[in-house]
Amino acid sequence: MYSLHSIEFLMHYSRLACVIASVTFFLGSGLVWWTNRSVATSENLRVAVWVVDPMENVFRTAQPPPDAPDKIELHAVRNEFECAQIVLRSEERIDELSVQFASLTSSVGRIEASNLRWNVVGYVPVQKNTPKTPASELAGIAPGEFPDPLLEKASFALAPGRSQPLYLTFRVPVDTPPGEYRGAVQITAGETNADTAVAEVPILLTVHGAALSEERHFGFTSWFSAGDLAKQHGVTVWSEDFWRLLPAYARNLNEHRQTMILTPMELIKVNRAANGYLTFDFSRFDRWARLFVDAGVPVLEGKEMGRRVGKWTSPLMEFHPVPVNDPLKATRKPLPNDAVLRAFFGALEQRLEKQGWLDRFVMHVSDEPTRYNYPSWRKMSQFIRAAAPRLRRIEANQTTELDGDIEISVPQLDSFGVGMDRYSAKRNQYGNELWFYTCMYPTGAFANRFVDYPLIKTRLLPWIAARYGLTGYLHWGYNYWSERPFEFVERSNLPPGDSFVVYPGKNGPLNSLRWEMFREGIEDYECLLLLSQKQQTHTTRTQPPSASPLPPLVHQPSEEVAQYMRAIAARMVYAPDQYNLSHQDFNALHRQIRQMLAARTNG
């Protein structure tokens, strides 16, 4: 039986095992050199194929190491995704390469090949590195090509002298029996027969006897742009062609464990009748909500209806004017905006209740209040509460002074690092849920999801939440693309990749390395939570305090569970801007958590 104290021993044992393994691979290298005259016109063609960590940013110049593993080894619980990466390199051009999987089999069952997929790792140009970030904190130095998009291709080519990674994704169905599942990934050129095999890499996937719940316990939103989707796909926003594209994006959000969808309030049309009363058309709002809720994205996140007036240090925030369709506007005065807003929020609350969505709705007020303008933000938030007292309020912020006027406080990571004690005290006092966010800031040593940052820093973002008792994460950029996202990843002079984590494909989104890594991090959080809950069965249960009149949006761990999560996450997260970036240490802990889960589940 594993315990928290056994983790240190296991990590020590794992390091020793890795040293022994390294010596073994060095003496009998795991690097696979394949010679096959049928794959090209050269007399004797050599292709180097090696396995690398999926958290590795593989550049075109990558060379095969002498101690590369000779097979893919993965550990997972049921209902979890796991990823792997292999790299190919040749000094001659090879065309029409493709990848095949067979089902993974064990003595107790099989994982069908339909649960396995592969993508060619694409490259995007980065013109300049993220500002105020030392070279030691970067994956590579700009300008240059950086790996990020995961391309969907039936075949691909190797350019001479340029390394090409392939990204492999394995989904473990929830009903998979625990066991060791074996198979192989085969890379072929031309026709798929034995004479054209370029390489075959064995796969060993150990499925442990625990399962992740379908229920999501980590709140997560990455903001969705309807306008950018329409522009990149060449359709008119809100047209039927637009609506036909949306399900693919909704499925992608669900597959990556996103719990919320940013919902434009312009979906609700406001009309003024001849008698002067306001009416509200929710038909487009309802269609949007049903589409995402049915796809498994359960929470509607109302886009803010306010703004900062003037520069960043301005003390004033105010509501936008609400557009009102009034056929008689030429002959009568418009209604005051406050009156329209009061009616709008009241009607919204009633509609949400009628449709059964009231408990799955949150409302932004005005983005990123700070110490300069939080009094005006709080006044706006109080206005919403008076008009619609059952609406939860959420906001990305840089101030601890929002108090009881917010249900979900989302400080920027560096702001939380400076004020974590005060943020935590306010949470205990007012019952706020506490998340965190990143955007173009923070940079430097902080974790973020930029293209030029090490992928492990993206994966560690949910670990930061586990380390500090936070229960969600917000980022503004899911698909805020530049005009040419494959050629320019620095929209509006932002850090590379800040504004998006997927790319526009033919009929929907293409994933990125960063997007896959973040899902891996959320699954790590869920495993940490599940393990900590199983550990809690031997302790006294106490629930976290809550002074909020509304129930929490996402699961709030008990104090005992949160403490156990913090203790394990502290192995990788030392401080809000200090981390253990060792892939070896991370993978050892990743494996041990799943082994401990299996022991707890079967014990």
ZADO-987575 format. One record per residue (C-alpha): residue in three letters; x, y, z. Coordinates in Angstrom, 1 decimal, decimal comma, always signed. Layout:
BEGIN
rest;x;y;z
ALA;X;Y;Z
...
***
This chain:
BEGIN
rest;x;y;z
MET;+0,0;+0,0;+0,0
TYR;+1,4;+3,4;-1,0
SER;+1,3;+6,4;+1,2
LEU;+2,3;+10,1;+0,9
HIS;+5,6;+9,2;+2,7
SER;+6,3;+6,5;+0,2
ILE;+6,5;+9,0;-2,7
GLU;+9,9;+10,1;-1,7
PHE;+11,2;+6,6;-1,6
LEU;+9,6;+5,8;-4,9
MET;+11,1;+8,8;-6,6
HIS;+14,6;+7,8;-5,2
TYR;+14,1;+4,3;-6,5
SER;+12,9;+5,6;-9,8
ARG;+16,0;+7,8;-10,2
LEU;+18,2;+4,7;-9,5
ALA;+16,2;+2,7;-12,0
CYS;+16,5;+5,4;-14,6
VAL;+20,3;+5,5;-14,1
ILE;+20,5;+1,7;-14,6
ALA;+18,2;+2,0;-17,7
SER;+20,4;+4,8;-19,2
VAL;+23,4;+2,6;-18,9
THR;+21,6;-0,3;-20,5
PHE;+20,4;+1,8;-23,4
PHE;+23,8;+3,3;-23,9
LEU;+25,4;-0,1;-24,1
GLY;+22,6;-1,3;-26,4
SER;+21,1;+1,9;-27,8
GLY;+17,4;+2,2;-28,2
LEU;+17,9;+4,3;-31,3
VAL;+16,3;+2,5;-34,2
TRP;+18,1;+2,7;-37,5
TRP;+16,2;+1,3;-40,4
THR;+17,6;+0,5;-43,8
ASN;+15,1;-0,2;-46,6
ARG;+15,8;+0,2;-50,3
SER;+12,1;+0,2;-51,3
VAL;+11,3;+3,5;-49,6
ALA;+13,4;+5,7;-51,8
THR;+15,6;+5,6;-54,8
SER;+18,9;+5,7;-52,9
GLU;+20,9;+2,5;-52,8
ASN;+21,1;+2,4;-49,0
LEU;+18,7;+4,6;-47,1
ARG;+19,0;+5,1;-43,3
VAL;+16,2;+6,5;-41,2
ALA;+16,7;+7,4;-37,6
VAL;+13,6;+6,8;-35,4
TRP;+13,6;+7,5;-31,7
VAL;+11,2;+8,0;-28,8
VAL;+11,1;+11,3;-26,9
ASP;+9,0;+12,6;-24,0
PRO;+5,7;+14,2;-25,2
MET;+6,7;+17,3;-23,1
GLU;+9,7;+17,8;-25,3
ASN;+9,8;+20,7;-27,7
VAL;+11,4;+18,9;-30,7
PHE;+13,1;+21,3;-33,1
ARG;+14,1;+20,6;-36,7
THR;+17,7;+20,4;-35,7
ALA;+17,2;+17,6;-33,1
GLN;+19,6;+14,8;-33,3
PRO;+19,0;+11,2;-32,1
PRO;+20,5;+10,8;-28,6
PRO;+22,6;+7,7;-27,8
ASP;+20,3;+6,6;-25,0
ALA;+16,9;+7,0;-26,6
PRO;+14,2;+4,5;-25,4
ASP;+13,4;+1,8;-27,9
LYS;+9,7;+1,6;-27,1
ILE;+6,8;+3,7;-25,9
GLU;+5,9;+3,1;-22,2
LEU;+2,8;+4,7;-20,8
HIS;+0,8;+4,6;-17,5
ALA;-2,8;+5,6;-17,3
VAL;-6,0;+5,1;-15,4
ARG;-9,3;+4,4;-17,2
ASN;-11,0;+7,3;-18,9
GLU;-7,7;+9,1;-19,4
PHE;-5,7;+10,2;-22,4
GLU;-2,0;+9,6;-22,6
CYS;+0,4;+10,9;-25,2
ALA;+3,7;+9,9;-26,7
GLN;+6,1;+11,4;-29,3
ILE;+8,5;+9,8;-31,8
VAL;+10,9;+11,5;-34,1
LEU;+12,2;+10,6;-37,6
ARG;+15,2;+11,9;-39,4
SER;+16,9;+11,1;-42,6
GLU;+19,6;+12,7;-44,7
GLU;+17,6;+12,0;-47,9
ARG;+14,0;+12,9;-48,8
ILE;+11,4;+10,3;-48,3
ASP;+7,8;+10,8;-49,6
GLU;+4,4;+9,2;-48,8
LEU;+5,1;+8,1;-45,3
SER;+2,2;+7,0;-43,2
VAL;+1,4;+5,6;-39,7
GLN;-0,6;+2,5;-38,8
PHE;-1,8;+1,2;-35,4
ALA;-3,1;-2,2;-34,5
SER;-5,3;-2,6;-31,4
LEU;-3,4;-2,9;-28,1
THR;-4,0;-6,2;-26,5
SER;-3,4;-7,9;-23,1
SER;-4,4;-11,2;-21,5
VAL;-7,6;-9,5;-20,1
GLY;-8,8;-7,3;-23,0
ARG;-8,0;-4,9;-25,8
ILE;-7,9;-1,2;-26,6
GLU;-9,3;-0,8;-30,1
ALA;-7,2;+1,0;-32,7
SER;-10,0;+3,6;-33,0
ASN;-8,8;+4,9;-29,6
LEU;-5,4;+5,7;-31,0
ARG;-4,5;+8,5;-33,3
TRP;-1,4;+10,2;-34,7
ASN;-0,6;+13,7;-35,9
VAL;+2,3;+15,3;-37,7
VAL;+3,8;+18,0;-35,6
GLY;+3,9;+21,2;-37,6
TYR;+6,1;+24,3;-37,1
VAL;+5,2;+28,0;-36,9
PRO;+7,6;+30,9;-37,2
VAL;+8,2;+32,9;-34,0
GLN;+9,6;+36,3;-34,7
LYS;+10,7;+37,2;-31,2
ASN;+10,6;+35,5;-27,8
THR;+8,2;+36,3;-25,0
PRO;+9,4;+39,6;-23,4
LYS;+11,2;+39,6;-20,1
THR;+12,0;+35,9;-20,2
PRO;+15,6;+34,7;-19,9
ALA;+17,0;+32,2;-22,3
SER;+17,1;+29,6;-19,5
GLU;+13,3;+29,7;-19,3
LEU;+12,7;+29,3;-23,0
ALA;+12,3;+26,2;-25,2
GLY;+14,3;+27,9;-28,0
ILE;+15,6;+31,2;-29,2
ALA;+13,7;+33,3;-31,8
PRO;+13,6;+34,0;-34,6
GLY;+13,0;+30,5;-35,8
GLU;+10,5;+27,7;-36,3
PHE;+8,8;+26,3;-33,2
PRO;+6,8;+23,1;-33,0
ASP;+3,1;+23,6;-32,1
PRO;+0,2;+22,7;-34,5
LEU;-0,8;+19,0;-34,8
LEU;-1,6;+18,5;-38,4
GLU;-4,0;+15,9;-39,7
LYS;-2,5;+14,2;-42,7
ALA;-3,0;+10,9;-44,5
SER;+0,8;+10,9;-45,3
PHE;+3,8;+13,1;-44,8
ALA;+7,3;+13,5;-46,1
LEU;+10,8;+13,7;-44,5
ALA;+12,9;+16,6;-45,7
PRO;+16,6;+15,8;-45,8
GLY;+18,5;+16,7;-42,6
ARG;+15,3;+17,9;-40,8
SER;+13,8;+16,1;-37,8
GLN;+10,1;+15,4;-37,9
PRO;+8,2;+14,5;-34,8
LEU;+4,9;+12,5;-34,7
TYR;+2,5;+13,0;-31,8
LEU;+0,6;+9,9;-30,7
THR;-2,6;+10,1;-28,5
PHE;-4,0;+7,1;-26,7
ARG;-7,5;+7,2;-25,1
VAL;-8,2;+4,5;-22,5
PRO;-12,0;+3,7;-22,4
VAL;-13,6;+3,7;-19,0
ASP;-14,5;+0,0;-19,2
THR;-10,9;-1,1;-20,0
PRO;-9,8;-3,9;-17,6
PRO;-6,5;-3,1;-15,8
GLY;-3,5;-4,8;-17,3
GLU;-0,5;-4,4;-19,6
TYR;-1,5;-3,7;-23,2
ARG;+1,0;-4,2;-26,0
GLY;+1,1;-3,2;-29,6
ALA;+3,2;-1,2;-32,0
VAL;+3,1;+1,8;-34,2
GLN;+4,3;+1,1;-37,7
ILE;+5,6;+3,7;-40,1
THR;+5,5;+2,8;-43,8
ALA;+6,3;+4,3;-47,1
GLY;+4,2;+3,9;-50,2
GLU;+2,0;+0,8;-50,1
THR;+1,3;-0,6;-46,7
ASN;+3,0;-4,1;-47,0
ALA;+5,9;-5,8;-45,3
ASP;+8,4;-4,7;-48,0
THR;+7,8;-1,0;-47,3
ALA;+8,1;-0,9;-43,5
VAL;+10,3;+2,0;-42,4
ALA;+10,1;+1,5;-38,7
GLU;+8,1;-0,3;-36,0
VAL;+8,1;+1,0;-32,4
PRO;+6,7;-1,2;-29,7
ILE;+4,0;+0,2;-27,3
LEU;+3,5;-0,9;-23,7
LEU;+0,5;+0,8;-22,0
THR;-0,2;-0,1;-18,4
VAL;-3,8;+0,6;-17,4
HIS;-4,2;+0,9;-13,6
GLY;-7,3;-0,1;-11,7
ALA;-8,9;+3,3;-11,2
ALA;-11,0;+5,6;-13,4
LEU;-11,5;+9,3;-13,8
SER;-15,0;+10,4;-13,4
GLU;-17,0;+12,0;-16,2
GLU;-17,8;+14,8;-13,8
ARG;-15,3;+17,7;-14,1
HIS;-13,8;+18,9;-10,8
PHE;-11,5;+21,5;-12,3
GLY;-13,1;+24,7;-13,6
PHE;-11,6;+25,8;-16,9
THR;-12,3;+28,3;-19,6
SER;-10,4;+29,4;-22,6
TRP;-12,3;+32,1;-24,4
PHE;-14,0;+31,4;-27,7
SER;-14,2;+33,9;-30,5
ALA;-17,3;+33,5;-32,8
GLY;-16,0;+36,2;-35,1
ASP;-12,6;+34,7;-35,6
LEU;-14,1;+31,3;-36,3
ALA;-16,3;+32,8;-39,0
LYS;-13,5;+34,8;-40,5
GLN;-11,1;+31,9;-40,8
HIS;-13,7;+29,5;-42,2
GLY;-15,1;+32,1;-44,7
VAL;-18,6;+32,1;-43,3
THR;-20,9;+34,8;-41,9
VAL;-21,2;+34,8;-38,2
TRP;-24,6;+33,3;-37,0
SER;-25,3;+32,0;-40,5
GLU;-26,4;+28,4;-40,9
ASP;-22,9;+27,6;-42,3
PHE;-21,5;+29,1;-39,1
TRP;-23,8;+26,9;-36,9
ARG;-22,7;+23,8;-38,8
LEU;-19,1;+24,4;-37,9
LEU;-19,7;+25,0;-34,2
PRO;-20,3;+21,3;-33,1
ALA;-16,7;+20,3;-34,0
TYR;-15,4;+23,1;-31,8
ALA;-17,7;+22,2;-28,9
ARG;-16,6;+18,6;-29,1
ASN;-13,0;+19,7;-29,0
LEU;-13,6;+21,8;-25,9
ASN;-15,3;+18,8;-24,2
GLU;-12,5;+16,4;-25,2
HIS;-10,0;+18,8;-23,5
ARG;-12,1;+19,0;-20,3
GLN;-13,1;+22,6;-20,7
THR;-16,1;+23,3;-18,4
MET;-17,3;+26,7;-19,7
ILE;-18,1;+28,5;-22,9
LEU;-17,8;+32,2;-23,2
THR;-21,2;+33,3;-24,3
PRO;-21,7;+36,7;-26,1
MET;-24,6;+38,7;-24,6
GLU;-25,3;+40,0;-28,1
LEU;-27,1;+36,6;-28,7
ILE;-30,0;+38,1;-26,7
LYS;-31,9;+40,6;-28,8
VAL;-33,6;+43,5;-27,0
ASN;-36,7;+45,0;-28,6
ARG;-39,0;+47,8;-27,5
ALA;-42,7;+47,4;-28,2
ALA;-45,1;+50,1;-29,2
ASN;-46,4;+50,3;-25,6
GLY;-42,8;+51,1;-24,4
TYR;-42,1;+47,8;-22,7
LEU;-38,9;+45,8;-23,5
THR;-39,1;+42,3;-24,8
PHE;-36,2;+39,8;-25,2
ASP;-35,5;+37,3;-27,9
PHE;-33,6;+34,4;-26,5
SER;-33,8;+32,1;-29,6
ARG;-30,2;+32,5;-30,6
PHE;-29,0;+32,4;-27,0
ASP;-30,9;+29,1;-26,4
ARG;-29,5;+27,5;-29,6
TRP;-26,0;+28,4;-28,6
ALA;-26,5;+27,1;-25,0
ARG;-28,1;+23,8;-26,1
LEU;-25,3;+23,1;-28,6
PHE;-22,5;+23,4;-26,1
VAL;-24,3;+21,9;-23,1
ASP;-25,3;+18,9;-25,2
ALA;-21,7;+18,6;-26,4
GLY;-20,5;+18,3;-22,7
VAL;-19,5;+21,9;-22,0
PRO;-21,8;+22,4;-19,1
VAL;-21,4;+26,0;-18,0
LEU;-22,4;+29,2;-19,8
GLU;-20,0;+32,1;-19,2
GLY;-21,7;+35,4;-19,9
LYS;-19,3;+37,8;-21,6
GLU;-18,7;+41,1;-19,7
MET;-21,0;+44,0;-20,4
GLY;-18,7;+46,6;-19,0
ARG;-15,4;+48,2;-19,8
ARG;-12,6;+50,3;-18,4
VAL;-12,9;+53,9;-19,4
GLY;-9,5;+55,2;-20,5
LYS;-6,1;+53,9;-19,7
TRP;-5,1;+51,0;-17,4
THR;-4,8;+53,2;-14,3
SER;-8,2;+54,9;-14,9
PRO;-10,5;+54,7;-11,8
LEU;-13,6;+54,3;-13,8
MET;-15,4;+51,3;-15,2
GLU;-18,9;+51,5;-16,7
PHE;-21,5;+49,4;-18,6
HIS;-21,7;+49,4;-22,4
PRO;-24,9;+50,8;-23,8
VAL;-27,2;+47,9;-24,6
PRO;-28,5;+48,0;-28,2
VAL;-32,3;+48,2;-28,4
ASN;-34,3;+47,7;-31,5
ASP;-37,0;+50,3;-31,3
PRO;-39,2;+50,9;-34,5
LEU;-40,4;+54,2;-33,0
LYS;-37,0;+55,6;-31,9
ALA;-37,5;+58,6;-34,2
THR;-40,6;+59,7;-32,2
ARG;-39,7;+58,9;-28,6
LYS;-36,8;+59,2;-26,2
PRO;-34,6;+56,2;-25,6
LEU;-34,8;+54,4;-22,3
PRO;-31,9;+55,1;-19,8
ASN;-29,2;+52,4;-20,1
ASP;-29,6;+51,5;-16,4
ALA;-33,3;+50,7;-17,0
VAL;-32,5;+48,5;-20,0
LEU;-29,7;+46,7;-18,0
ARG;-32,0;+46,1;-15,1
ALA;-34,6;+44,6;-17,3
PHE;-32,0;+42,6;-19,2
PHE;-30,4;+40,9;-16,2
GLY;-33,8;+40,2;-14,7
ALA;-35,1;+38,6;-17,9
LEU;-31,8;+36,6;-18,3
GLU;-32,2;+35,2;-14,8
GLN;-35,8;+34,2;-15,5
ARG;-34,8;+32,5;-18,8
LEU;-32,0;+30,6;-17,3
GLU;-34,3;+29,3;-14,6
LYS;-36,9;+28,3;-17,1
GLN;-34,4;+26,4;-19,2
GLY;-32,8;+24,7;-16,2
TRP;-29,5;+26,5;-16,7
LEU;-29,5;+28,9;-13,7
ASP;-27,0;+26,7;-11,8
ARG;-24,7;+26,5;-14,8
PHE;-24,3;+30,2;-15,6
VAL;-21,7;+32,7;-14,5
MET;-21,5;+36,4;-15,5
HIS;-18,6;+38,6;-16,1
VAL;-18,9;+42,3;-15,1
SER;-16,0;+44,2;-16,5
ASP;-12,6;+42,6;-17,3
GLU;-9,6;+42,8;-15,1
PRO;-10,4;+45,2;-12,2
THR;-7,3;+46,5;-10,4
ARG;-6,5;+48,5;-7,3
TYR;-7,2;+51,6;-9,4
ASN;-10,8;+50,9;-10,3
TYR;-12,2;+48,2;-8,0
PRO;-14,7;+50,6;-6,3
SER;-16,4;+51,2;-9,7
TRP;-16,3;+47,5;-10,6
ARG;-17,9;+46,7;-7,3
LYS;-20,7;+49,2;-7,9
MET;-21,4;+47,5;-11,3
SER;-21,4;+44,1;-9,7
GLN;-23,8;+45,2;-7,0
PHE;-26,1;+46,5;-9,7
ILE;-26,2;+43,0;-11,3
ARG;-26,8;+41,4;-7,9
ALA;-29,8;+43,8;-7,3
ALA;-31,3;+43,0;-10,7
ALA;-30,6;+39,3;-10,7
PRO;-29,6;+38,0;-7,2
ARG;-29,2;+34,4;-8,3
LEU;-26,5;+35,0;-11,0
ARG;-23,0;+34,1;-10,1
ARG;-20,3;+36,6;-10,9
ILE;-16,8;+35,8;-12,1
GLU;-13,9;+38,0;-13,0
ALA;-10,2;+37,9;-13,9
ASN;-8,7;+40,5;-11,6
GLN;-5,6;+42,0;-10,0
THR;-7,0;+43,1;-6,7
THR;-7,9;+41,5;-3,4
GLU;-10,7;+44,0;-2,7
LEU;-13,7;+42,5;-4,5
ASP;-14,9;+41,0;-1,2
GLY;-18,5;+39,7;-1,2
ASP;-19,3;+41,2;-4,6
ILE;-17,9;+38,2;-6,5
GLU;-18,5;+34,4;-6,3
ILE;-15,5;+33,3;-8,4
SER;-12,4;+35,4;-8,0
VAL;-9,7;+34,8;-10,6
PRO;-6,5;+36,6;-9,8
GLN;-3,6;+36,7;-12,3
LEU;-0,9;+34,3;-11,3
ASP;+1,7;+36,8;-10,3
SER;-0,9;+38,9;-8,4
PHE;-1,9;+35,7;-6,5
GLY;+1,7;+35,0;-5,8
VAL;+2,1;+38,4;-4,1
GLY;-1,2;+38,5;-2,3
MET;-2,0;+34,8;-1,8
ASP;-2,5;+35,2;+2,0
ARG;-5,0;+38,0;+1,5
TYR;-6,8;+36,2;-1,4
SER;-7,1;+33,1;+0,8
ALA;-8,4;+35,1;+3,8
LYS;-11,0;+36,8;+1,6
ARG;-12,1;+33,4;+0,3
ASN;-12,6;+32,1;+3,8
GLN;-14,4;+35,3;+4,8
TYR;-16,8;+35,6;+1,9
GLY;-17,0;+32,0;+0,5
ASN;-15,5;+33,0;-2,9
GLU;-14,2;+30,2;-5,2
LEU;-10,6;+31,0;-6,0
TRP;-9,2;+30,3;-9,5
PHE;-6,3;+31,9;-11,3
TYR;-5,5;+33,2;-14,8
THR;-2,6;+33,9;-17,2
CYS;-2,6;+36,0;-20,3
MET;+0,2;+37,9;-21,9
TYR;+1,5;+38,1;-18,3
PRO;+3,1;+36,8;-16,3
THR;+6,3;+36,0;-18,1
GLY;+9,9;+35,3;-16,9
ALA;+10,1;+32,2;-14,7
PHE;+6,3;+31,9;-14,4
ALA;+4,4;+29,1;-16,0
ASN;+2,3;+30,1;-19,1
ARG;+1,2;+28,6;-22,4
PHE;+3,3;+30,4;-24,9
VAL;+4,7;+28,7;-28,0
ASP;+8,3;+29,4;-27,0
TYR;+8,0;+28,1;-23,4
PRO;+8,8;+24,5;-22,4
LEU;+5,7;+22,3;-22,7
ILE;+6,1;+21,1;-19,1
LYS;+5,3;+24,7;-18,0
THR;+1,9;+24,4;-19,7
ARG;+1,2;+21,1;-18,1
LEU;+2,1;+22,4;-14,7
LEU;-0,6;+25,1;-14,7
PRO;-3,2;+22,8;-13,1
TRP;-0,5;+21,6;-10,7
ILE;-0,2;+25,2;-9,5
ALA;-3,9;+25,1;-8,7
ALA;-3,5;+21,9;-6,8
ARG;-0,5;+23,3;-4,9
TYR;-2,4;+26,4;-3,7
GLY;-5,9;+25,1;-3,2
LEU;-7,3;+26,8;-6,4
THR;-10,1;+25,1;-8,3
GLY;-10,0;+26,6;-11,8
TYR;-8,1;+28,4;-14,5
LEU;-9,0;+31,1;-17,0
HIS;-7,3;+32,1;-20,2
TRP;-8,6;+34,6;-22,8
GLY;-7,3;+32,9;-26,0
TYR;-8,8;+29,7;-27,5
ASN;-9,1;+30,9;-31,1
TYR;-8,4;+34,6;-31,3
TRP;-6,4;+34,0;-34,5
SER;-4,2;+36,4;-36,5
GLU;-5,1;+36,8;-40,2
ARG;-2,7;+33,9;-41,0
PRO;-2,3;+31,8;-37,8
PHE;+0,1;+29,3;-39,3
GLU;+2,4;+32,1;-40,4
PHE;+1,9;+34,6;-37,6
VAL;+1,4;+33,5;-34,0
GLU;+2,0;+37,0;-32,4
ARG;-1,3;+38,7;-32,9
SER;-1,3;+42,4;-32,0
ASN;+2,3;+42,0;-30,9
LEU;+1,4;+39,6;-28,1
PRO;+3,7;+36,8;-26,9
PRO;+3,7;+33,9;-29,4
GLY;+0,6;+31,8;-29,1
ASP;-1,0;+33,9;-26,4
SER;-4,2;+34,5;-28,4
PHE;-4,9;+30,9;-29,4
VAL;-4,2;+27,2;-28,6
VAL;-5,9;+25,6;-31,6
TYR;-5,5;+26,2;-35,3
PRO;-8,3;+26,4;-38,0
GLY;-8,6;+23,2;-39,8
LYS;-10,8;+22,4;-42,8
ASN;-13,9;+21,5;-40,9
GLY;-13,0;+22,3;-37,3
PRO;-10,1;+22,9;-35,0
LEU;-6,6;+21,4;-35,2
ASN;-5,0;+20,8;-31,8
SER;-1,6;+22,1;-30,7
LEU;+1,1;+20,6;-28,4
ARG;+0,1;+23,2;-25,8
TRP;-3,6;+22,3;-25,9
GLU;-2,8;+18,6;-25,5
MET;-0,4;+19,4;-22,6
PHE;-3,0;+21,4;-20,8
ARG;-5,5;+18,5;-20,9
GLU;-2,8;+16,2;-19,6
GLY;-2,4;+18,7;-16,7
ILE;-6,1;+18,7;-15,9
GLU;-6,1;+14,9;-15,9
ASP;-3,2;+15,1;-13,5
TYR;-5,3;+17,4;-11,2
GLU;-8,2;+14,9;-11,4
CYS;-5,9;+12,1;-10,4
LEU;-4,4;+14,1;-7,5
LEU;-8,0;+14,9;-6,3
LEU;-9,1;+11,3;-6,6
LEU;-6,1;+10,0;-4,8
SER;-6,5;+12,6;-2,1
GLN;-10,1;+11,7;-1,6
LYS;-9,3;+8,0;-1,2
GLN;-6,6;+9,0;+1,4
GLN;-9,3;+11,0;+3,2
THR;-11,3;+7,9;+3,9
HIS;-8,9;+7,4;+6,9
THR;-9,3;+10,9;+8,2
THR;-12,1;+13,1;+9,6
ARG;-14,1;+14,9;+6,9
THR;-14,6;+18,6;+7,2
GLN;-16,0;+20,8;+4,5
PRO;-14,4;+24,1;+3,5
PRO;-16,2;+27,2;+5,0
SER;-18,6;+29,1;+2,7
ALA;-20,3;+32,4;+3,4
SER;-21,7;+32,7;-0,1
PRO;-25,4;+32,5;-0,6
LEU;-24,9;+30,5;-3,8
PRO;-23,5;+27,0;-4,1
PRO;-20,1;+26,6;-5,6
LEU;-19,8;+26,2;-9,3
VAL;-17,1;+23,5;-9,2
HIS;-16,2;+20,9;-6,5
GLN;-14,5;+22,4;-3,5
PRO;-12,2;+19,8;-1,8
SER;-12,3;+19,4;+2,0
GLU;-9,4;+20,9;+3,9
GLU;-7,9;+17,4;+4,4
VAL;-8,1;+16,6;+0,7
ALA;-6,7;+20,0;-0,3
GLN;-3,7;+19,5;+2,1
TYR;-2,9;+16,1;+0,6
MET;-3,1;+17,6;-2,9
ARG;-0,8;+20,4;-1,9
ALA;+1,7;+18,0;-0,4
ILE;+2,0;+16,0;-3,6
ALA;+1,9;+19,0;-6,0
ALA;+4,7;+20,6;-4,0
ARG;+7,0;+17,9;-5,5
MET;+6,7;+19,8;-8,8
VAL;+5,6;+23,3;-7,8
TYR;+7,9;+25,0;-5,3
ALA;+6,4;+28,5;-5,5
PRO;+4,1;+30,4;-8,0
ASP;+7,2;+31,0;-10,2
GLN;+9,5;+28,1;-9,2
TYR;+9,0;+24,6;-10,5
ASN;+10,8;+21,3;-10,9
LEU;+11,1;+21,0;-14,7
SER;+12,7;+17,6;-14,8
HIS;+10,8;+15,3;-17,1
GLN;+12,3;+12,3;-15,3
ASP;+11,0;+13,5;-11,9
PHE;+7,6;+14,4;-13,4
ASN;+7,1;+11,0;-15,1
ALA;+8,2;+9,1;-12,0
LEU;+5,6;+11,0;-9,9
HIS;+3,0;+10,6;-12,7
ARG;+3,4;+6,9;-12,6
GLN;+3,5;+6,6;-8,8
ILE;+0,2;+8,6;-8,5
ARG;-1,5;+6,1;-10,8
GLN;+0,0;+3,1;-9,0
MET;-1,2;+4,5;-5,7
LEU;-4,6;+5,1;-7,1
ALA;-4,8;+1,5;-8,2
ALA;-3,6;+0,3;-4,8
ARG;-6,2;+2,4;-3,0
THR;-9,0;+1,3;-5,5
ASN;-8,1;-2,4;-5,1
GLY;-7,3;-2,3;-1,4
***
